[in-house]
């Protein structure tokens, strides 16, 4: 890896019910996710800009993917202000586990549990 490459290039959020999880993330971010079946897995992709060098990822339902509150933490982009997405979490079936919290010069962060039982973080610059 060169110093100009991202340390993260892909992420997967494990889900039990791809349709329920897709609806949750589409609702809180106001996005549309493309859903496909690939190699026996159900997947729904977050919007991306292929070839831009920006990381992307998706939701995955398979025998290998098990939602967890204790796995690796991913921080989804809540810019420009994560309060917009946070305001939709509980209405969409999730639970806020740490409200919007300042992290000094690095902006704001929050944690929530999604409809599948994953602990996920949000980050924004303000």
N, C-alpha and C positions, 0 to 999 in steps of 0.2 A: 504494500500500500504506500503510495506517495503522500507527501504532506498536503497535496491538493485534493485528495480523495475524501469523500465522506466516510466516517467510521461506521455509519449505518447505511445500507443500501436497500434493505427489504425487511419488512416485519410481517408477522402473521399473528392475529388474535384468534385463539382457539375458541370455537363455539359449539354448543350442543344443537342449536336450532338455527340454521343459516338464515331462514326467512325472518325470524324474530329479531336476530342480531342485526341483519341488514336494515330492517325498518328502524331499529333503535338508532343506529349511527346515521342513517339518512335524516332522521328527525332532528337529532341534536345538532348536526352540522349543516342542515339544509342542502344536502347533496344528493346525487344519484350514483348508485354503485352498480357496476356491471357484474352480473352473476354468471358463472360458468361451472361446468364440471370438467375436472382435469385429473387424470391418473387416479380415478376413483374418489376424488375429493370434491366437495362442493365448496366453491370459492366466490367471494364478492370483493371486488377491488375498489379501494379508495381512488378518487380522481388523481391522475398523475400527468406528468409532462415527460414522456419518454425521451431519453437522450439528453435531458437537462442536467443530469448529475444530482438531482434532488431525490431523496429517499422516498419510497412509497411502500405500500403493503396492502394487506387485505384480511378478510375474515375467512377462516377455514374450518370446515366440518369434516372430520375423518376419524378413523379409529386411533390414529396417532396423535390427534389434537384434543387435549383435555383442558378446559377452562380452569383457572386457578387464581386465587388471591395472593398466592405466595411465590409465583414465578417471577421472571424478569419483568421489570417495570418499563413500559414505554410511555413516552410523553408525546401526545398528539398536539398538533399545532392549533392553538386557540386564538391566534391573532385575528384582529388587532386587540381584542379584549375578551378573555375567556369567559366573562360573565354571561355572554350571549348563549354560548353552548351550555354552560352550567345551569342556566335558567330552564333548560329543556330536559335535563337528565332525569329528574324524578317523574315528570309528566310522561316521559317515554318508557318508564319502567325500571330505571336505574336508581342508584342511591348515592348521594354525595357523602363521601367519607372524610374528606378534608376540604373545607371551603377555600375560596380564593385567598391565597396567602402570599404576601410579598417575599421575594427571595433577593432582597437588596438590589443591586444594580442589574441583576439578571431578569427582572420582571416579576411575574406572578405565576403561581402554580396551584393546582388543586388535584384531588384524587376523587374518583368515583368507582362504583361497582356497576358493571353493565348488566344487561338482562341475562347474560350467560354465567355470571359469577366471577368474571375477571376484574381484577383491580387495575385500573388504567389511570394515567395522569394526563393533565392538560397543562400547557405552558403558553403564556403570551407575554409580549413585551411590556404591556401595561395592564 
